Every structure is written in structure tokens, then in C-alpha cells.
Amino acid sequence: MFGDCHMHMVLDGVYYKEAIAAHDGHVRDDLIRRCLAGYRARGIRFLRDGGDRFGASMRARELAGEYGIDYRAPVFPMSLRGRYGGFIGRQFENLAEYRRMVGEIAAAKGDFVKIMISGLMDFDHRGVMTSEPLTPRQIAELIHIAHGEGFAVMAHVNGARTILAALEAGVDSVEHGAYMDEACVAALAESRAVWVPTLATVGNLIGDGRYPDDVLTAILEGQLANVAACVRLGGCVALGSDAGAYRVPHDVGVKSEYVLLRRALGERTDDVLAEGERRIRERFRR
């Protein structure tokens, strides 16, 4: 069974505010152990958490060995103040503050750095983001600082121009990666970055009634086509379900993601995903 290269222990797949509140002020070992036991029961032995400022991901990393799971976490994700990401991570005002946070991650023995450099997809309107992305210069500076401290960088990023800026700055993994154009897909395939497309966050919403199905279907089909094109051009893709996100439950999210990736990759799926996970395991540790 493949691991999950993008998940969030602090979330529960139902309602993020209540899930976070359960850990705010006191991390709930019982909830974490229940999730870890579920992963173990399904044969999942590798997890890469996107991190949180409440301590759930780092506590999960402490406990994971009891369940035979290799668990990686960045301590907490980071975003620019006023941009997407504050609900789950920590925010910085300037590069000096960001640099101090990277130092905190190093002191806490985080496995890598995660930065949020764009908004989410607006599931009501195809092609629209929920907030402005960082500038190419900002992106380059953030990645340069993290690399300088010996960290690989996991980047939450959508939008072709923003993804290109991250690739040019040497980002190590592209998370989500919605709305790439042909040039962006080609650049990703030529880069050393691993793409974790988190298709289940879109596919699992179809039929839910929360967002227009025609918009969701168009987004998903575009992502599937880009995954196929990226791999055809020699790019690297890994399985990450974003487990904990709405309608993406822990441990079963891996299956949802695998089914969608197989739609794009067909008979190549297992070989492609094995290589993607190998690179994630190799690179995202300090």
C-alpha cells in the first residue's frame, strides 16, 4: 500500500473548525492514536503531514513509531500575514520573521519547511483563487532561506504563473498545482520537483451538493489531463490525498486518491507513484 504524501492529522475530513478546536490548547492523543491505528490497519506505513500550529502533527510523529509508521512533519506551515493559511499555520510579516520561524523549525527538528504561496481554488468558479499569491521575488526568497538551512520545501501552490515562479526558485514539491497551462506542465516535468496533485479534494466533492458539479468536474478533468501530460513528459508525481480536508477522511483518502490517479495514469500508475514516494521519502527529511 502506498503512503500518503500529503495529509493533516489536525483535521478530520468533516469540519475544520471543530477538528482544530479539539486540539487547541491540548493535543488529543486519543484522536491521533485512532487515526494512526486506522492507517496501520490499511497497511499504510508512510505519512507526510502538512503541519499545524497546534502541535497535532508533531505529536503524531512522536507516536507513529508505535504503529510502524514513518511520519514526517514540518512543525507548522507558514504564510504571509493576511494571505491564505492562517487558520492552520503561523504567519509572518517580513523575511526577518520568516527566517526566525525557520530557525524554530530547525530547533524543533522539523523534517522540512512548508510554505503557502497561493490561495485555494474557488470551487464555485473555475480558474479563480481565494486570495492573491506571493510575488515571484517573495517566493524565491522564502525558498532560498529554507534551502540555506538544509530544508526541502513543500509548497501549497496553485496557478500557472505562481507554480512557475516556485519551480524557478527550486521548490521541492508542488502541492495541489491547479490550473497549470502547457508551459507550466512542461517546466514541472523538466524540474526536480515532485507533484502531489491531491485530486481527492476535488473528486470527492462531486455529488455532495456544496459546490456546482459542472465546475468541480471541469477542475478535476483539467487536473487529470495535466497529471497524464506531466508523467508523459517525464515528470514525477506522488500520491497525497490531503486527508483531513473536507470529505477526505483519514486512511481511506489514500484509496480515493489512488483511484483518481489511475484514471490519469492507467497501467503506469504503480510504477509512477512508487517513484514519487521514493523521492519524497528521500528528500523530505533533514
PAVEXTI-78799 format. One line per 5 residues: number of its first residue (from 1); their letters; for each residue y, z negated, x of N, C-alpha, C. Coordinates in nm, 2 decimals, padded with zeros to 4 digits. Each point is the difference from the previous one (the first is absolute). Last residue first. Example, Ala and Ser with C-alpha at 12.3 -4.5 7.8 and 13.67 -1.06 7.14 Angstrom:
BEGIN
2) SA) -00.22:-00.71:01.28:00.11:00.00:00.09:00.11:-00.08:-00.08  -00.57:00.01:00.03:00.12:00.00:-00.09:00.12:00.00:00.09
***
This chain:
BEGIN
286) RRFRE) 01.59:-00.72:01.55:00.09:-00.01:00.12:-00.07:-00.07:00.11  -00.12:00.35:-00.43:-00.03:-00.13:00.05:00.09:-00.02:00.12  -00.08:00.42:-00.27:00.07:-00.10:-00.07:-00.05:-00.14:00.04  -00.19:00.42:00.17:00.14:-00.01:00.03:00.07:-00.12:-00.05  -00.48:00.10:-00.07:00.03:00.00:00.15:00.15:-00.03:00.03
281) RIRRE) -00.16:00.04:-00.45:-00.06:-00.12:00.06:00.04:-00.01:00.15  00.12:00.39:-00.24:00.08:-00.12:-00.05:-00.05:-00.13:00.07  -00.24:00.40:00.08:00.14:00.00:00.07:00.08:-00.12:-00.04  -00.42:00.06:-00.21:-00.02:-00.03:00.14:00.14:00.00:00.07  -00.01:00.13:-00.44:-00.02:-00.14:00.01:-00.02:-00.04:00.15
276) GEALV) 00.03:00.46:-00.10:00.12:-00.07:-00.03:-00.01:-00.15:00.02  -00.39:00.26:00.05:00.09:00.02:00.11:00.14:-00.07:-00.03  -00.31:00.00:-00.34:-00.06:-00.08:00.11:00.09:00.01:00.12  00.10:00.27:-00.38:00.04:-00.14:-00.02:-00.05:-00.09:00.11  -00.12:00.46:00.01:00.14:-00.01:00.01:00.04:-00.15:-00.01
271) DDTRE) -00.45:00.11:-00.08:00.04:00.02:00.14:00.15:-00.02:00.03  -00.16:-00.01:-00.45:-00.05:-00.12:00.08:00.04:00.02:00.15  00.12:00.36:-00.31:00.06:-00.13:-00.02:-00.04:-00.11:00.09  -00.11:00.49:-00.06:00.05:-00.05:00.13:00.04:-00.15:-00.01  -00.16:00.28:-00.37:-00.11:-00.04:00.08:00.05:-00.06:00.14
266) GLARR) 00.38:00.02:-00.36:-00.14:00.05:-00.02:-00.10:-00.06:00.10  00.51:-00.05:-00.07:-00.07:00.03:00.12:-00.14:00.05:-00.01  00.31:-00.14:-00.37:00.08:00.08:00.09:-00.08:00.06:00.12  -00.20:-00.29:-00.32:00.05:00.11:-00.08:00.08:00.10:00.09  -00.14:-00.42:00.17:-00.11:00.10:00.00:00.04:00.13:-00.08
261) LLVYE) 00.29:-00.37:00.01:00.00:00.07:00.13:-00.11:00.10:00.00  00.02:-00.28:-00.38:00.11:00.09:00.01:00.01:00.08:00.13  -00.34:-00.33:-00.05:-00.02:00.10:-00.10:00.11:00.11:00.01  00.05:-00.39:00.26:-00.10:00.09:00.05:-00.02:00.12:-00.09  00.28:-00.36:-00.14:00.06:00.09:00.10:-00.10:00.10:00.05
256) SKVGV) -00.16:-00.32:-00.30:00.09:00.09:-00.07:00.07:00.10:00.10  -00.28:-00.34:00.17:-00.08:00.10:-00.07:00.09:00.10:-00.06  00.20:-00.37:00.20:-00.06:00.09:00.10:-00.07:00.11:-00.06  00.17:-00.36:-00.26:00.10:00.10:00.03:-00.05:00.10:00.10  -00.24:-00.40:-00.14:-00.03:00.12:-00.07:00.10:00.12:00.02
251) DHPVR) 00.08:-00.43:00.22:-00.13:00.05:00.03:-00.05:00.12:-00.07  00.45:-00.22:-00.20:-00.07:-00.02:00.13:-00.15:00.03:00.00  00.34:00.25:-00.34:-00.06:-00.13:00.03:-00.06:-00.01:00.14  00.37:00.30:-00.27:-00.09:00.02:00.12:-00.05:-00.14:00.04  00.33:00.07:-00.35:-00.12:00.07:-00.04:-00.09:00.04:00.12
246) YAGAD) 00.46:-00.16:00.15:-00.03:00.01:-00.14:-00.12:00.09:-00.02  00.01:-00.21:00.48:00.10:00.07:-00.08:-00.05:00.01:-00.15  -00.29:-00.18:00.32:00.10:-00.10:-00.04:00.11:00.06:-00.07  -00.26:00.30:00.34:-00.06:-00.10:-00.09:00.10:-00.11:-00.02  00.02:00.45:00.23:00.11:-00.08:-00.04:-00.05:-00.11:-00.10
241) SGLAV) -00.28:00.33:00.25:00.02:00.00:-00.14:00.13:-00.06:-00.05  -00.22:00.27:00.44:00.07:-00.12:-00.03:00.04:00.00:-00.14  -00.28:00.31:00.41:00.00:-00.06:-00.14:00.07:-00.13:-00.01  00.11:00.43:00.35:-00.08:-00.12:-00.02:00.01:-00.05:-00.14  00.10:00.48:00.34:00.02:-00.08:-00.13:-00.09:-00.11:-00.01
236) CGGLR) 00.22:00.41:00.36:-00.09:-00.12:-00.01:00.04:-00.08:-00.13  00.05:00.56:00.17:00.06:-00.13:-00.01:-00.11:-00.11:-00.03  -00.03:00.51:00.05:-00.04:-00.09:00.11:00.06:-00.14:-00.01  00.03:00.38:-00.32:00.08:00.03:00.12:-00.03:-00.10:00.12  -00.22:-00.05:-00.42:-00.03:00.14:00.04:00.08:00.03:00.12
231) VCAAV) 00.09:-00.41:-00.20:-00.12:00.00:00.07:-00.04:00.14:00.05  00.39:-00.04:-00.26:00.02:-00.07:00.13:-00.13:00.00:00.08  00.00:00.19:-00.44:00.07:00.08:00.10:00.01:-00.07:00.14  -00.19:-00.23:-00.37:-00.08:00.10:00.04:00.06:00.09:00.11  00.26:-00.34:-00.19:-00.10:-00.05:00.08:-00.10:00.10:00.05
226) NALQG) 00.34:00.14:-00.29:00.05:-00.03:00.13:-00.10:-00.07:00.09  -00.10:00.09:-00.46:00.01:00.13:00.08:00.05:-00.03:00.14  -00.03:-00.37:-00.29:-00.13:00.06:00.03:00.01:00.12:00.08  00.40:-00.18:-00.16:-00.06:-00.08:00.11:-00.13:00.05:00.04  00.20:00.20:-00.37:00.07:00.03:00.12:-00.05:-00.07:00.12
221) ELIAT) -00.17:-00.10:-00.42:-00.05:00.13:00.04:00.07:00.04:00.13  00.14:-00.40:-00.21:-00.13:-00.01:00.06:-00.05:00.13:00.05  00.41:-00.01:-00.23:00.01:-00.07:00.13:-00.13:-00.01:00.07  00.01:00.18:-00.43:00.06:00.09:00.09:00.02:-00.06:00.14  -00.17:-00.26:-00.35:-00.10:00.10:00.03:00.06:00.10:00.11
216) LVDDP) 00.28:-00.34:-00.19:-00.10:-00.05:00.09:-00.10:00.10:00.05  00.31:00.13:-00.33:00.07:-00.03:00.13:-00.10:-00.05:00.10  -00.15:00.07:-00.43:00.03:00.13:00.06:00.07:-00.02:00.13  -00.10:-00.38:-00.27:-00.11:00.06:00.07:00.02:00.13:00.06  00.36:-00.41:-00.09:-00.04:00.13:-00.06:-00.12:00.06:00.08
211) YRGDG) 00.05:-00.53:-00.01:00.08:00.11:00.05:-00.05:00.13:-00.06  -00.20:-00.40:-00.14:00.12:-00.06:00.05:00.10:00.11:00.05  -00.46:00.06:-00.18:00.11:00.00:-00.09:00.13:-00.06:00.05  -00.47:00.11:00.18:00.04:-00.14:-00.02:00.11:-00.01:-00.11  -00.20:00.40:00.21:-00.06:-00.04:-00.13:00.03:-00.15:-00.03
206) ILNGV) 00.07:00.13:00.49:-00.02:00.10:-00.10:-00.08:-00.05:-00.12  00.08:-00.25:00.41:00.10:-00.01:-00.10:-00.02:00.10:-00.12  -00.25:-00.01:00.42:-00.05:-00.11:-00.09:00.10:-00.03:-00.12  00.10:00.33:00.35:-00.12:00.04:-00.08:-00.04:-00.11:-00.10  00.34:-00.10:00.32:00.05:00.10:-00.09:-00.12:00.03:-00.10
201) TALTP) -00.07:-00.29:00.35:00.12:-00.06:-00.07:00.06:00.10:-00.10  -00.38:00.12:00.28:-00.03:-00.08:-00.12:00.12:-00.06:-00.07  00.02:00.25:00.42:-00.01:00.08:-00.12:-00.02:-00.08:-00.12  00.12:-00.07:00.52:-00.01:-00.10:-00.12:00.01:00.08:-00.13  00.01:00.16:00.49:00.08:00.05:-00.11:-00.01:-00.09:-00.13
196) VWVAR) -00.01:-00.01:00.56:-00.08:-00.08:-00.10:00.07:00.03:-00.14  -00.02:00.23:00.53:00.06:00.00:-00.13:-00.09:-00.08:-00.10  00.11:00.01:00.56:-00.10:00.00:-00.10:00.07:-00.01:-00.13  00.19:00.20:00.49:00.00:-00.10:-00.11:-00.12:00.02:-00.09  00.16:00.26:00.39:-00.11:-00.09:00.03:-00.01:-00.11:-00.12
191) SEALA) 00.18:00.53:-00.05:00.04:-00.13:00.06:-00.13:-00.08:00.03  00.01:00.43:-00.23:00.02:00.02:00.14:00.03:-00.14:00.07  -00.04:00.02:-00.47:-00.13:00.05:00.05:00.00:00.01:00.16  00.40:-00.10:-00.24:-00.09:-00.11:-00.01:-00.13:00.04:00.07  00.31:00.34:-00.05:00.04:-00.09:00.10:-00.09:-00.13:00.00
186) AVCAE) -00.07:00.32:-00.34:-00.04:00.06:00.13:00.04:-00.10:00.12  00.13:-00.11:-00.44:-00.15:-00.01:00.01:-00.04:00.05:00.14  00.45:00.05:-00.11:-00.03:-00.14:00.03:-00.15:-00.02:00.02  00.16:00.43:-00.12:00.04:-00.03:00.13:-00.04:-00.15:00.04  -00.07:00.15:-00.45:-00.09:00.06:00.10:00.03:-00.03:00.14
181) DMYAG) 00.17:-00.36:-00.34:-00.01:00.14:-00.01:-00.09:00.06:00.11  00.00:-00.50:-00.26:00.01:00.08:00.12:00.01:00.14:-00.04  -00.03:-00.42:-00.29:00.10:00.11:00.00:00.02:00.07:00.13  -00.23:-00.49:00.02:00.01:00.10:-00.11:00.11:00.10:00.02  -00.23:-00.40:00.26:00.03:00.14:00.05:00.01:00.10:-00.11
176) HEVSD) -00.23:-00.48:00.10:00.04:00.07:-00.13:00.03:00.15:00.03  00.01:-00.27:00.43:-00.06:-00.06:-00.12:00.06:00.06:-00.12  -00.08:00.11:00.55:00.08:00.04:-00.11:-00.07:-00.06:-00.13  -00.03:-00.14:00.56:-00.06:00.04:-00.13:00.10:00.02:-00.11  00.14:-00.04:00.46:-00.15:00.00:00.02:-00.08:00.03:-00.13
171) VGAEL) 00.51:00.16:00.20:-00.06:-00.09:-00.09:-00.15:00.01:00.01  00.39:00.23:00.24:-00.13:-00.04:00.05:-00.07:-00.10:-00.08  00.42:00.27:-00.06:00.02:-00.13:00.07:-00.13:-00.06:00.05  00.01:00.40:-00.26:00.07:00.03:00.13:00.03:-00.13:00.08  -00.20:-00.05:-00.43:-00.09:00.07:00.10:00.07:00.03:00.13
166) AALIT) 00.26:-00.18:-00.35:-00.10:-00.10:00.05:-00.09:00.06:00.10  00.30:00.29:-00.22:00.07:-00.09:00.10:-00.09:-00.10:00.06  -00.18:00.27:-00.34:00.02:00.08:00.13:00.08:-00.09:00.10  -00.05:-00.17:-00.43:-00.13:00.00:00.07:00.01:00.07:00.13  00.37:00.01:-00.28:-00.02:-00.13:00.06:-00.13:-00.01:00.07
161) RAGNV) 00.10:00.40:-00.23:00.10:-00.02:00.11:-00.02:-00.14:00.07  -00.28:00.11:-00.39:-00.02:00.08:00.12:00.09:-00.03:00.12  -00.16:-00.36:-00.37:00.11:00.10:00.01:-00.02:00.08:00.13  -00.17:-00.52:-00.04:-00.01:00.12:-00.09:00.11:00.09:00.02  -00.26:-00.48:00.23:00.10:00.11:00.01:-00.04:00.12:-00.09
156) HAMVA) -00.13:-00.50:00.26:00.01:00.04:-00.14:00.10:00.11:00.00  -00.27:-00.14:00.45:00.12:00.03:-00.07:-00.02:00.04:-00.15  -00.21:-00.25:00.49:-00.04:00.05:-00.13:00.12:00.01:-00.09  -00.09:-00.04:00.56:00.09:-00.01:-00.11:-00.06:00.07:-00.13  -00.15:-00.27:00.51:-00.01:00.12:-00.08:00.09:-00.02:-00.13
151) FGEGH) 00.10:-00.28:00.46:-00.05:00.01:-00.13:-00.02:00.14:-00.05  00.20:-00.20:00.42:-00.14:00.02:00.00:-00.07:00.01:-00.13  00.48:-00.04:00.13:-00.06:-00.13:00.00:-00.16:00.01:-00.01  00.28:00.39:-00.02:00.04:-00.07:00.12:-00.06:-00.14:00.02  -00.05:00.26:-00.40:-00.08:00.05:00.10:00.03:-00.07:00.14
146) AIHIL) 00.27:-00.11:-00.36:-00.13:-00.05:-00.03:-00.10:00.05:00.11  00.44:00.16:00.01:00.00:-00.14:00.03:-00.14:-00.06:-00.02  00.07:00.45:-00.12:00.02:-00.02:00.15:-00.01:-00.14:00.03  00.01:00.11:-00.45:-00.13:00.04:00.06:00.00:-00.03:00.15  00.41:-00.05:-00.24:-00.10:-00.10:-00.04:-00.13:00.02:00.07
141) EAIQR) 00.34:00.32:00.07:00.03:-00.12:00.07:-00.10:-00.11:-00.04  -00.02:00.42:-00.22:-00.04:00.01:00.14:00.02:-00.13:00.08  00.14:00.03:-00.45:-00.15:00.00:00.01:-00.04:00.00:00.14  00.46:00.04:-00.09:-00.05:-00.14:-00.02:-00.15:00.00:00.01  00.20:00.42:00.03:00.04:-00.09:00.12:-00.06:-00.14:-00.02
136) PTLPE) -00.05:00.31:-00.35:-00.09:00.03:00.11:00.03:-00.08:00.12  00.13:-00.22:-00.47:00.04:00.12:00.07:-00.10:00.03:00.12  -00.15:-00.26:-00.46:00.07:-00.02:00.12:00.04:00.13:00.07  -00.07:00.01:-00.53:-00.08:-00.03:00.12:00.10:-00.04:00.11  00.07:-00.08:-00.55:00.04:00.08:00.12:-00.09:-00.03:00.12
131) STMVG) -00.19:-00.10:-00.50:00.11:-00.04:00.09:00.02:00.10:00.11  -00.33:00.07:-00.34:00.07:-00.11:-00.06:00.12:-00.05:00.08  -00.19:00.52:-00.04:-00.03:-00.12:00.07:00.08:-00.12:-00.07  -00.19:00.53:-00.16:00.11:-00.10:00.01:-00.05:-00.13:00.07  -00.27:00.40:-00.12:00.09:00.03:00.11:00.11:-00.10:00.02
126) RHDFD) -00.23:00.02:-00.48:-00.06:00.05:00.12:00.11:00.04:00.10  00.01:-00.38:-00.39:00.07:00.13:00.04:-00.06:00.05:00.13  -00.15:-00.41:-00.21:00.05:00.07:-00.12:00.06:00.14:00.03  -00.17:-00.31:00.34:-00.11:00.06:-00.08:00.04:00.06:-00.13  00.23:-00.09:00.49:00.03:-00.03:-00.14:-00.10:00.08:-00.08
121) MLGSI) -00.07:-00.18:00.52:00.01:00.11:-00.10:00.04:-00.05:-00.13  00.16:-00.30:00.41:-00.12:00.04:-00.07:00.02:00.13:-00.07  00.30:-00.10:00.43:-00.04:-00.07:-00.12:-00.13:00.04:-00.05  00.11:-00.02:00.53:00.05:00.07:-00.12:-00.03:-00.08:-00.12  -00.10:-00.16:00.43:00.11:00.09:00.04:00.04:00.09:-00.11
116) MIKVF) -00.28:-00.47:00.17:00.02:00.07:-00.12:00.12:00.09:00.02  -00.37:-00.24:00.36:00.13:00.02:-00.05:00.01:00.09:-00.12  -00.36:-00.32:00.34:00.02:00.09:-00.11:00.14:00.00:-00.05  -00.32:-00.12:00.47:00.12:-00.01:-00.07:00.00:00.09:-00.12  -00.42:-00.27:00.26:00.08:00.12:00.01:00.13:-00.03:-00.08
111) DGKAA) -00.33:-00.34:00.08:-00.07:00.11:00.05:00.08:00.12:00.02  00.16:-00.53:00.03:-00.02:00.10:-00.09:-00.07:00.12:00.07  00.14:-00.47:00.16:-00.12:00.08:00.03:-00.03:00.10:-00.11  00.38:-00.31:00.05:-00.10:-00.03:-00.10:-00.13:00.08:00.02  00.38:00.08:00.27:-00.03:-00.14:00.02:-00.12:-00.05:-00.09
106) AIEGV) 00.18:00.44:-00.05:-00.08:-00.01:00.13:-00.04:-00.15:00.02  00.27:00.09:-00.36:-00.13:00.06:-00.03:-00.09:-00.01:00.13  00.45:-00.13:00.03:-00.07:-00.10:-00.08:-00.14:00.05:-00.03  00.29:00.30:00.22:-00.04:-00.11:00.09:-00.07:-00.11:-00.07  00.18:00.34:-00.25:-00.11:00.06:00.07:-00.05:-00.11:00.10
101) MRRYE) 00.38:-00.10:-00.23:-00.11:-00.01:-00.09:-00.13:00.06:00.07  00.42:00.02:00.22:-00.05:-00.13:-00.01:-00.12:-00.02:-00.08  00.21:00.42:00.01:-00.07:-00.03:00.13:-00.05:-00.14:00.00  00.26:00.13:-00.37:-00.14:00.07:00.00:-00.07:-00.04:00.13  00.44:-00.13:-00.03:-00.08:-00.09:-00.08:-00.14:00.06:-00.01
96) ALNEF) 00.31:00.25:00.24:-00.02:-00.13:00.07:-00.09:-00.09:-00.09  00.14:00.41:-00.18:-00.10:00.02:00.10:-00.03:-00.13:00.07  00.20:-00.05:-00.49:00.03:00.09:00.11:-00.11:00.00:00.10  -00.03:-00.23:-00.42:00.13:00.06:-00.02:00.03:00.10:00.11  -00.49:-00.16:-00.24:00.09:-00.02:00.12:00.13:00.07:-00.03
91) QRGIF) -00.47:-00.22:-00.28:00.11:00.11:00.01:00.09:-00.04:00.12  -00.55:-00.10:-00.19:00.13:-00.05:00.05:00.10:00.11:00.02  -00.42:00.02:-00.37:00.02:-00.02:00.14:00.13:-00.07:00.03  -00.15:00.11:-00.45:-00.12:-00.04:00.07:00.02:-00.03:00.15  00.35:00.14:-00.31:-00.08:-00.08:-00.08:-00.12:-00.05:00.07
86) GGYRG) 00.32:00.31:00.20:00.04:-00.14:00.00:-00.09:-00.09:-00.08  00.00:00.50:00.05:-00.09:-00.08:00.08:00.03:-00.15:00.00  00.34:00.45:-00.08:-00.13:-00.03:-00.05:-00.08:-00.09:00.10  00.52:-00.03:00.06:-00.09:00.12:-00.02:-00.14:-00.06:-00.05  00.37:-00.29:00.13:00.05:00.09:-00.11:-00.09:00.12:-00.03
81) RLSMP) -00.03:-00.21:00.48:00.04:-00.07:-00.12:00.07:00.09:-00.10  -00.40:00.17:00.32:00.15:-00.02:00.01:00.05:-00.07:-00.13  -00.51:-00.08:00.17:00.08:00.10:-00.06:00.15:-00.03:00.02  -00.56:-00.15:00.14:00.14:-00.01:00.01:00.07:00.11:-00.06  -00.50:-00.31:-00.02:00.06:00.13:00.01:00.15:-00.02:00.01
76) FVPAR) -00.37:-00.37:00.18:00.08:00.04:-00.12:00.06:00.14:00.03  -00.40:-00.16:00.24:00.07:-00.12:-00.04:00.08:00.02:-00.12  -00.31:00.33:00.15:00.13:00.00:00.08:00.08:-00.12:-00.01  -00.57:00.11:-00.03:00.12:-00.03:-00.08:00.13:00.00:00.09  -00.60:00.08:-00.05:00.13:00.02:00.08:00.12:-00.01:-00.09
71) YDIGY) -00.57:-00.12:00.03:00.12:00.00:-00.08:00.12:00.02:00.09  -00.57:00.03:-00.05:00.10:00.02:00.11:00.13:00.03:-00.08  -00.46:-00.27:-00.18:00.10:00.11:-00.02:00.10:00.00:00.12  -00.38:-00.31:-00.15:-00.04:00.11:00.08:00.09:00.12:00.00  00.05:-00.45:-00.19:-00.06:00.10:-00.09:-00.05:00.13:00.07
66) EGALE) 00.23:-00.37:00.21:-00.11:-00.07:-00.07:-00.08:00.10:-00.09  00.40:00.13:00.23:-00.12:00.00:00.09:-00.12:-00.07:-00.07  00.44:00.02:-00.21:-00.08:00.12:-00.01:-00.13:00.00:00.08  00.39:-00.33:-00.03:-00.12:-00.02:-00.08:-00.11:00.11:00.01  00.45:00.02:00.20:-00.07:-00.12:00.06:-00.14:-00.02:-00.06
61) RARMS) 00.28:00.35:-00.17:-00.05:00.03:00.13:-00.08:-00.11:00.06  00.22:-00.08:-00.40:-00.12:00.08:-00.02:-00.06:00.04:00.13  00.41:-00.22:00.01:-00.10:-00.09:-00.03:-00.13:00.08:-00.03  00.37:00.25:00.08:-00.04:-00.06:00.12:-00.10:-00.11:-00.02  00.18:00.23:-00.37:-00.07:00.10:00.08:-00.05:-00.07:00.13
56) AGFRD) 00.27:-00.25:-00.31:-00.14:00.03:-00.05:-00.07:00.09:00.09  00.47:-00.17:00.03:-00.11:-00.05:00.08:-00.14:00.03:-00.04  00.47:00.13:-00.15:-00.04:-00.12:-00.06:-00.12:-00.06:00.08  00.24:00.44:00.05:00.07:-00.11:00.06:-00.04:-00.14:-00.05  -00.30:00.46:00.09:00.08:-00.06:-00.10:00.07:-00.12:00.06
51) GGDRL) -00.36:00.48:00.11:00.07:-00.12:00.03:00.09:-00.05:-00.12  -00.34:00.37:00.06:00.14:00.04:00.02:00.09:-00.12:00.03  -00.54:00.05:00.12:00.09:-00.05:-00.10:00.14:00.05:00.03  -00.53:00.15:00.10:00.14:00.00:00.07:00.10:-00.03:-00.11  -00.57:-00.05:00.08:00.11:00.00:-00.09:00.13:00.00:00.09
46) FRIGR) -00.59:00.05:00.01:00.13:00.02:00.07:00.11:00.01:-00.10  -00.47:-00.04:-00.12:00.01:-00.09:00.12:00.13:00.02:00.08  -00.30:00.08:-00.50:00.13:00.04:00.07:00.02:-00.10:00.11  -00.36:00.01:-00.35:-00.03:00.05:00.13:00.12:00.05:00.08  -00.04:-00.23:-00.44:00.00:00.14:-00.01:-00.02:00.07:00.14
41) ARYGA) 00.03:-00.47:-00.05:-00.11:00.04:-00.09:-00.01:00.15:-00.01  00.36:-00.20:00.25:-00.13:-00.01:00.07:-00.12:00.05:-00.09  00.43:-00.01:-00.19:-00.01:00.10:00.10:-00.13:-00.01:00.07  00.09:-00.34:-00.30:-00.02:00.13:-00.07:-00.01:00.12:00.09  00.11:-00.43:00.17:-00.14:00.00:-00.04:-00.03:00.13:-00.07
36) LCRRI) 00.44:-00.08:00.12:-00.08:00.03:00.12:-00.15:00.01:-00.04  00.30:-00.13:-00.34:00.02:00.14:00.04:-00.09:00.04:00.12  00.01:-00.45:-00.14:-00.06:00.08:-00.10:00.01:00.15:00.03  00.22:-00.31:00.28:-00.15:00.00:00.02:-00.07:00.08:-00.10  00.47:-00.06:-00.05:-00.04:00.09:00.12:-00.15:00.00:00.02
31) LDDRV) 00.16:-00.28:-00.34:00.03:00.14:-00.03:-00.04:00.09:00.11  -00.02:-00.46:00.08:-00.10:00.04:-00.10:00.01:00.15:-00.04  00.32:-00.21:00.29:-00.12:00.03:00.07:-00.11:00.05:-00.10  00.55:-00.01:-00.03:-00.12:-00.03:-00.08:-00.13:00.05:00.07  00.53:-00.16:00.17:-00.10:00.11:00.00:-00.13:-00.05:-00.07
26) HGDHA) 00.51:-00.16:-00.06:-00.13:-00.06:00.04:-00.10:00.11:-00.02  00.46:00.09:-00.05:00.01:-00.14:00.03:-00.13:-00.06:00.04  -00.04:00.44:-00.25:00.13:-00.04:00.04:00.01:-00.15:00.02  -00.37:00.27:-00.18:-00.01:-00.04:00.14:00.13:-00.05:00.05  -00.06:00.14:-00.45:-00.11:-00.08:00.02:-00.01:-00.05:00.15
21) AIAEK) 00.33:00.31:-00.15:00.03:-00.14:-00.04:-00.11:-00.09:00.03  -00.06:00.47:00.05:00.08:-00.06:00.11:00.03:-00.14:-00.03  -00.22:00.23:-00.34:-00.08:00.00:00.12:00.07:-00.07:00.12  00.24:00.09:-00.39:-00.09:-00.11:-00.02:-00.09:-00.02:00.12  00.28:00.38:00.00:00.08:-00.13:00.00:-00.08:-00.12:-00.01
16) YYVGD) -00.19:00.45:-00.03:00.03:-00.05:00.14:00.08:-00.13:00.00  -00.39:00.19:-00.33:00.15:-00.02:-00.01:00.05:-00.07:00.13  -00.44:00.23:-00.01:00.03:-00.01:-00.14:00.16:-00.02:-00.02  -00.27:00.03:00.42:-00.03:00.12:-00.08:00.04:-00.01:-00.14  00.08:-00.33:00.37:-00.13:-00.01:-00.08:-00.04:00.12:-00.08
11) LVMHM) 00.29:-00.20:00.49:00.01:00.07:-00.13:-00.13:00.00:-00.07  00.06:-00.16:00.45:00.09:-00.08:-00.08:00.01:00.05:-00.14  -00.25:00.22:00.35:-00.07:-00.12:-00.05:00.09:-00.07:-00.10  -00.01:00.52:00.14:00.10:-00.11:-00.01:-00.07:-00.12:-00.06  -00.12:00.52:00.28:-00.01:-00.09:-00.12:00.09:-00.12:00.01
6) HCDGF) -00.20:00.46:00.28:00.13:-00.04:-00.05:-00.03:-00.08:-00.13  -00.36:00.17:00.26:00.11:00.01:00.10:00.14:-00.03:-00.05  -00.54:-00.11:-00.12:00.12:00.04:-00.07:00.11:-00.02:00.10  -00.54:00.14:00.10:00.10:-00.11:-00.02:00.11:00.05:-00.08  -00.50:00.21:-00.05:00.13:00.01:00.08:00.08:-00.13:-00.03
1) M) -00.55:00.04:-00.02:00.12:00.00:-00.08:00.12:00.00:00.09
***
